[in-house]
Amino acid sequence: MSSRSRRRRAIVAVGTLAAAAALAACGGGNGAASTPAAAGSAGSTGSVAVKNVDGVGMALVDSAGKTLYFTDQDTAGSIKCTAACLSFWFPAAADGAAGGAVAGLSTVHRTDNGQDQLTFQGKPLYTFKLDTGPGQDKGQNAQDSFGGTNFTWHAATTSAAGQPATSAAPPANTGGGYGY
């Protein structure tokens, strides 16, 4: 086989993979999409606390100390972060954590994966894939797009433990992407 034929086959293979990825990214609209493999494996669990996160302030964190985020595009009645979005943003599992020491916590039932998700002031909460340890805020003001929806993400903050704060500051234009 000539090197030209090998290159052509490699290009076709890469094109096929790109097309498959594009189809996967076209996920559902209101939480009714199929369950992605990564959604259940990396979601936060346990109780929610309020901790000082450098650069953010008093933020909600999960039991592992990871910052919890929300997006303006999600509401308790219409979850837009589904399918490919869940490969970067992991739903905060509602396993008895709602109604604890933080005012404004509740839950919503996701129709795409059948799980209950924590909400704060009506906004579903997530952890971020690139926050690899406690106290990180790489998802703060992040912008991305999945399934035709543009998302802007904010750390869930409070003015003091148990007291809801106003919305996060307007997002900085980071140019999108996660540096992959």
Secondary structure as UniProt FT lines:
FT   HELIX           3..24
FT   TURN            25..26
FT   TURN            37..41
FT   STRAND          49..53
FT   TURN            54..56
FT   STRAND          57..61
FT   TURN            63..64
FT   STRAND          69..71
FT   TURN            72..73
FT   TURN            76..77
FT   HELIX           83..87
FT   STRAND          89..91
FT   TURN            98..99
FT   TURN            103..104
FT   STRAND          105..109
FT   TURN            111..113
FT   STRAND          116..120
FT   TURN            121..122
FT   STRAND          123..124
FT   STRAND          126..128
FT   TURN            129..130
FT   TURN            134..135
FT   TURN            138..141
FT   STRAND          143..146
FT   TURN            147..148
FT   STRAND          149..155
FT   STRAND          157..160
FT   TURN            161..162
FT   STRAND          163..164
//
